[in-house]
Amino acid sequence: QAEDGIRDVERSRGLGDVYKRQVVAAAYQNLLGTKQIHQAVIELLRKSNLDEFVHSLKFDLLKILNVDCICILLEKSNETAEYSTPKYSNPNIQQVMPGFVNAYMTQGGETESTKVKLRQANSSTNQLFESASTQIRSEGCVQLSFNENQTLGMIVFGSSNVNFFEPGQGTDLLNFFACVCEKVLGRWIS
């Protein structure tokens, strides 16, 4: 309070300043996301066989992408669906029945499957991540296609942050990530 009894008016920041800060924050988050995906892709491209690739995807990328858990799933072929011996032998790849990937991607009554789905966790998510050390509260699902769509797969990123994956977020970087994974994994599972 000034000597004359009149308070000094603190200069108000206008909505323009708030908007500018939000734009700068969003730009920073976009840049960070781009850097993380590029770093993850470079890490995966260094791998020379399926086991190294899957191990890196499942464990090394947790820190790079700042997620809590990553699941890798491949559908069994229709010919081997009844047999217990998986075509792709790696303990970190979950073998699922034909049709599972599409059903998981379109759950919740959605009729159209897209290559990338971002959403809050649900009961199906909890089953998929039942061995996770933390409760998964949001997920990013990335569909993979091999052998001209004869084999489907999926990578699911889980986060304990309910707002980490949200439907309104952009998916361009995860689409790019999916394309890279299809090309690299395709060398070993085609």
Salt bridges, closest charged atoms under 4 A:
GLU43 OE1 - ARG46 NH1 3.24
GLU43 OE2 - LYS47 NZ 3.00
GLU110 OE1 - LYS117 NZ 2.47
GLU139 OE2 - ARG119 NE 2.71
GLU182 OE2 - LYS115 NZ 2.44
